[in-house]
């Protein structure tokens, strides 16, 4: 083995060694998702730093014939040893899967472009994707704060999903946030990046602290960022009952129950008041309700249908 195999450069020296093979030891601060190239191999990119370049660091690209041969990074702060790396260029600038992301905040109400009369033929979906999540899965979600769906299109980008760690704090960089069917979603882009954060990171604590304060509070489950409070149009029969979120409704352990929620009515079927009663005179109305945590159907039947004019903040779980 040559003596050069044991010599490690600092990053600040390596970036001046264009077209030379160098050895580096660095700390991983950011990583791209492993994916397939346009050919037959696989690719990922890591950003590493050392004491000579603590802010800018350097991006290192890896290619391998299998996903398993790419670097496996568990968290930010991992130390990586790179042997015989060729520095080619230095830039000065810093099937479909769905990820469920949460940071403790409430998403604002999205604009709804659908017409009420379209609800029968083309109803607003209750969630993104074709499959509903089971109650067991929903029970693992926080009851406060929006759960944002992220789309990963496996047909266009072969992502190694084993790289994704559940229940770990992650910082995403360069992702697209858009509205689809009046629901917010995130889309992973070819140039998106991520890195894992330790539990004691200041950004993590800034997400957890407001959530921990909201959950035990009587009014903490109000959608603070989405609806004004107090609202002059809100009225209930039980003013002292704490508010809950629609996620609480969906994960309620009993089959039936009564809940007090502040929600937005985003659709109604039938949409004409004259059609609220069946030919036999029985009320039957389906409301589509949403808050920052979920969207669901609330059915008003028979005598419950008589309360349609004010049913904007109360629903009964089926």
N, C-alpha and C positions, 0 to 999 in steps of 0.2 A: 504494500500500500504506500502511495506517495505521501511525502510530508505535507503537501498542500491539503490533503484530506482532513488534517487536524487543525487547520488554520481557519478561524471564524472571523469574518468581517463585521464591523458595525454597519448598520443600514446606511448611514451618511456616506460611508466609503463605497458601499456596494453600488449605490445608484450612479456612481461615476465610473463604474467598471463595465461599460457597455460592451456586449458581445464577449464577455468573459464569464467563466464558471466560478461561482463563489459559494461559500458556506455561510449560513446565517443561523442565528438563534434569536427568536423573537417571541413577543407576547401577542396572542390573537386578540384583536379588539373588534373585529367585524368579519362576517363571513357571508358569502353568497350561497344560495341553495344549490346543491349539486344537480346537474341536469345533463341531458344528452346534447351532443353537438349535432351539426348537420350531417356528420359522417357516422362512424360506427363507435366512436369513443365517447367518454364522459368528461365533464368539465366542472370545476368550481374555482372560486376566487376567495382568497383570504387577505385581510389587511392586518399587518403585523407592525409592531413598534418595538423599539428598544430605547435605551437611555440617550442614544445619539439623535433620535428623531421621535420624540415622545408625542408630538402633536400630529404631524402629517403621516408618519409611518410610510409604509410601502404596500402596494397591492401585489400579490403573487398569484399567478394562475397555475392550476394543476390540470393535467390531462391523464386519463387512464382508460384502459380497455374495459373496466368494470366499475360500477359504483363503489364496490367494496374496497377498491384500491385507492380511492380518494381519501384525503385526510378526514378523520372523524373527530370533530370538535364538539365537546360536550358543553362548554360554556366559555364566556369571555374570561380572559385571564389564563387560558391554557398556554403552555409553553410549547413551541414547535421548533424542531431542528430541521433545517433544510440543507441538504448536502448536494454539492455540484449543481447549483441552480444557475441558469444562464439569464443574465439581465438583458432583455431585449429592448425595453422601452420604459421610460419613466414619465408618467403624466402628473402634472402638478395639481390637478383637481381631485379635491377630495371625492286516459279516460278521465274526468273532472273530479277533483277533490274539493272539499270545503273545510276550511278551518273556522273555528269559532273563537273569536277574540273578545277580550273584555279589559277595560281599564278603569271601571268604576264610574264613568261619566254617562250622562244621558244624551243620546242623539236628539237633535231638534226634529220637529215634525217635517217630513218630506212633502213636497208639493204633489198633489194628486191631480192628474190630468184626465182620469177616467170619468165618464158620464154616469150618472145614477141609473139611467135607463139601460146601460150596458151590463148591469150586474147579473142579469139572468143568463145571458149567453157568454159573457166574458167576465166572470167575477174576479175581484181582487184576490190574489193568493194570500194565504195566511203566513207563508214563509217562503224563503228562497229554496229552490231545489224541489225535486219531485216527491221526496219522502219526508214524512213527519217524524220528528224525534220522539222517542218513547218517553214516558213519564220518568223512568229511571234515569235517563240521560238528563232530562230537564232538572231533576232534583239536584244534580251536581252543579248547576249554574247558580250564580249569585242572584238573589231576589231583587237586587237594586242595581241599576246601571244597565246600559244596553249591551247585548251580545252581538258583536258585529261579525257578519259572515264574510269570509275571504274565499274567493274563487281561485282554484288552481286548475288550469286546463291541461290535463295530462296528454291530450292529443297533440298539442302544439309544443309542450315542453315536458320532457321526461324528468320529473322531480323525484329525488329519493326521499320518500315520505318517512323513512326511518330516521332521517335527519331532524324531524320535527319532534320536540319533546313536549309532552302534555304537562300543563300546570307549571310551566316555567315562564318567567318574565322575559319578554323579548322586545327589542326595539327594532321596528321595521323602518327602512329608509326607501324612499321612492316607490311607494305603492299608490295606486289610483283608488280614490273614493268616489263612488257614483251612486245614483238612485236608479233602481230597477223595480218596476211594479210598485212604486211609491215606498220602497224599502231600501234602506242604506246597505251598501255592500262594498267590500274592498276587493281589489283585483291585483294579483301579483303580476308584475311586469317583468320582461326579460332582464332589465337592469336593476330590479329590486334587490335589496340587501337586508340582512338582519344580523343582530348579534344578541346573545343572551345576557341578561343582567342578573347580578346577585340579588338576593332577597333584601339586603340592607342598602341597596343603591338608593340615593336620594329621590330619583324619579319613581322608583317602586313605592317608597314610603309615601310620596305625594299622592299616589293613586289609592293606597290602602287606607290612609288616615280619614279622608272624607267618608268613605264607605263604612268604616267602623263606627263613625259618628252617626250616620244616617240610619243604620239598621235598628238600633234600640230606641230611636226617637219616635214619638207619637206621630210627628209630621214628616219624618225622614224619608218615607217612601213616596212622598209627593214628587212628581216629575219637575224638579226645580227649573231646569233649563228649557223645558218644553212648553209649560203652561204658566201663566201668571198666577200668583198666589198672594193674598186671598183673592178669590174670584167672586164678583157680585152675582153670578148666575148659578153658583154651586149651592145645592140644597139637598139635605138628606133627612131621613126620619130619625137617625141616631147620630147626633153631632159629636158625641164623645167617643165614638168607635174609631180606633186608629185606622188610617188608610193603609191599604195594601196595594201591591202591584199586580198586574195581570200574570206575571210569573208566579206569584203566590197562588193565584187562582188555579193555574194549570198544574201546580205541584201539590195542591191541597190533598191530604190523605183520605178525606171522606168523599164519597160519591157525590153528595150534594152539600151545598153550603151557601151562605149569603156573605157577600163581600162589598166593601165600600172602596171604590177606585175612582180616580180621576182619569178619564179616558177621552179619546177623540173618536167620534163616529165618522168613519171613512166611507161607509157604504151602507145601504139599506135595501132590502128586498122583501116585498115589492116596493118600488120607489114611489108610486102614486098613493096618496092617502086614501083615495076611493077604493083601492084594492087591498087595504089592510084587513078587511073582513072577508071571509070566504062567503060563497053564495048562501051558506046556512047561517051566516051571521057571527061566526067565530073569528076572533082576532088571531092572526098568525103572521108575525113579522120577524125577519132575521136582520139583526144589526151586526155590522162588522166593526169591532172596537179595537183600538190600539192605544198603547202607552209606550214609553221608551223600552220596555222589557219584552213585549210580545204583541201579537195581533190574534184575535179570536172572534168566533161567532157567538152572539148572545141571542137566544130565541125567546120571543115574547109570544105567549100563547094564551088564548081564552081571556080570563080576567086581567092577566098581566098586560095584555095589549092595550088596555085602557089608559096605561101610564106612559104611552109613547111620547107625548109632548115634552116630558121632563126627564126621560131616561137617558141622561148624558153622563151621569156619574155613579150609576149603581147597576149592577147586573147580578144575576143568579146563575151559578155554575150548573150546567145540565147534569 
